[in-house]
Amino acid sequence: MTDVPTSTFVYVTFIRTTPEKVWAALTSPEFVKQYWFGMHQESDWKSGSSWRMVFEDGRIADAGEVLESDPPRRLVLKWRNEFKPELAAEGFSRCVYEIEPVDGATKLTITHSIDRADSKLIHAVSGGWPRILSNLKSLLETGEVVFAKKVD
């Protein structure tokens, strides 16, 4: 048996709110716009359904499929970048959102991985996820984001 090389990015944060509010914040297009630099997600969040991330101007940033949906505990997306050819060429990645209550707060773990070594996509998301999730945490806890604009 041959091991398939993978690239993985994992981010864990604790948010002073409920799992239900974290789930809603991750899946509500209007709320997502507030912390994801104006972008929003489109899906009905049912297993097997399509999913996409959309820029403010309507262009598709990322797209894929909802592989698993267990509100408010777990969401798994098949994910491919659609706007940068060098990232799109890598094919589909997998993004797992795990949400669990911990001591009056909520632990959110994002695991974004792809079956290839030295992935350009994983390198790219490793710069984006910390800003996005810092914004999400701050918005849920204080009503304000940390980063108002995306920095490339």
C-alpha positions in Angstrom: 0.0 0.0 0.0 1.3 3.4 -1.0 0.8 6.4 1.2 -0.7 9.4 -0.6 1.2 12.6 0.2 -1.1 15.2 1.8 -0.9 18.9 2.7 -3.0 19.9 5.7 -3.8 23.2 7.5 -5.4 23.0 11.0 -6.7 26.0 12.9 -8.4 25.8 16.4 -10.1 28.7 18.1 -12.4 29.0 21.1 -15.3 31.4 20.8 -17.4 32.7 23.7 -20.8 31.7 22.2 -22.9 28.6 21.6 -22.3 25.9 18.9 -25.7 26.9 17.4 -24.5 30.5 16.9 -21.2 29.3 15.4 -23.1 27.1 13.0 -25.4 30.0 12.0 -22.4 32.3 11.6 -20.7 29.8 9.2 -23.8 29.1 7.1 -25.7 32.4 6.9 -24.8 34.3 3.7 -25.4 37.7 5.3 -23.4 37.0 8.4 -20.5 35.5 6.4 -20.2 38.7 4.4 -19.4 40.6 7.6 -16.3 38.6 8.5 -15.2 37.1 5.1 -14.4 40.4 3.5 -17.7 40.8 1.7 -17.8 37.3 0.2 -20.7 34.9 1.0 -21.4 31.2 0.6 -24.3 29.7 -1.3 -25.7 26.3 -0.3 -28.7 24.7 1.4 -26.1 22.9 3.6 -27.5 19.4 3.0 -25.2 16.4 2.3 -24.8 16.0 -1.5 -25.7 19.7 -2.2 -23.6 22.1 -4.1 -21.6 24.8 -2.3 -19.9 27.9 -3.5 -18.1 31.0 -2.2 -19.0 34.1 -4.1 -17.1 37.4 -4.4 -19.0 40.7 -3.9 -19.1 41.2 -7.7 -20.7 37.7 -8.3 -17.6 35.8 -9.5 -17.1 32.3 -8.0 -14.1 32.1 -5.7 -14.5 28.5 -4.6 -17.0 25.7 -5.3 -17.7 22.1 -4.4 -20.1 19.9 -2.6 -21.4 19.4 1.0 -20.1 16.0 1.9 -21.4 15.9 5.4 -23.7 18.2 7.4 -24.5 17.6 11.0 -25.7 20.9 12.5 -24.4 22.3 14.8 -21.5 19.9 15.2 -19.8 19.1 11.9 -19.6 20.3 8.3 -17.4 18.7 5.6 -16.9 20.4 2.2 -15.4 19.2 -1.0 -13.6 22.4 -2.0 -11.9 23.7 -5.2 -10.5 27.1 -5.9 -12.2 28.5 -9.1 -10.4 31.9 -9.7 -6.7 31.2 -9.6 -5.7 28.7 -12.3 -2.6 27.4 -10.4 -4.8 26.6 -7.4 -7.7 25.2 -9.5 -5.3 22.9 -11.2 -4.7 21.1 -7.9 -8.3 19.8 -7.9 -10.5 19.3 -4.9 -9.5 19.7 -1.3 -11.5 18.8 1.8 -12.4 21.3 4.5 -13.8 20.0 7.8 -15.5 22.3 10.4 -15.8 20.7 13.8 -17.8 22.5 16.4 -18.0 21.4 20.0 -19.1 23.0 23.3 -16.2 23.4 25.8 -16.6 24.9 29.3 -19.2 27.5 28.3 -17.6 28.3 25.0 -17.4 26.7 21.6 -14.3 25.1 20.1 -14.1 25.5 16.3 -11.5 23.4 14.5 -10.9 23.9 10.8 -8.9 21.2 9.0 -8.3 21.9 5.3 -6.4 19.2 3.4 -5.6 18.0 -0.1 -4.0 14.8 -1.3 -0.8 16.2 -2.7 2.5 17.3 -1.2 3.5 21.0 -1.0 0.1 22.2 -2.1 -0.2 25.8 -3.3 -3.8 25.8 -2.2 -3.0 24.8 1.4 -0.3 27.4 1.4 -2.8 30.0 0.3 -5.5 29.0 2.8 -3.0 29.0 5.6 -2.7 32.8 5.2 -6.5 33.3 4.8 -8.1 31.1 7.5 -6.4 32.8 10.5 -7.7 36.3 9.4 -11.2 34.9 8.5 -11.5 33.0 11.8 -10.2 35.9 13.9 -12.8 38.1 12.3 -15.5 35.4 13.0 -14.5 35.1 16.7 -14.3 38.8 17.2 -17.6 39.5 15.5 -19.4 36.9 17.5 -17.9 38.1 20.8 -17.7 41.9 20.3 -19.9 42.7 17.3 -16.8 44.0 15.4 -14.3 42.4 13.0 -10.5 42.6 13.5 -9.6 43.0 9.8 -12.0 45.2 7.7 -10.3 44.5 4.4 -8.5 41.6 2.9 -4.7 42.0 2.6 -3.0 40.0 -0.1 
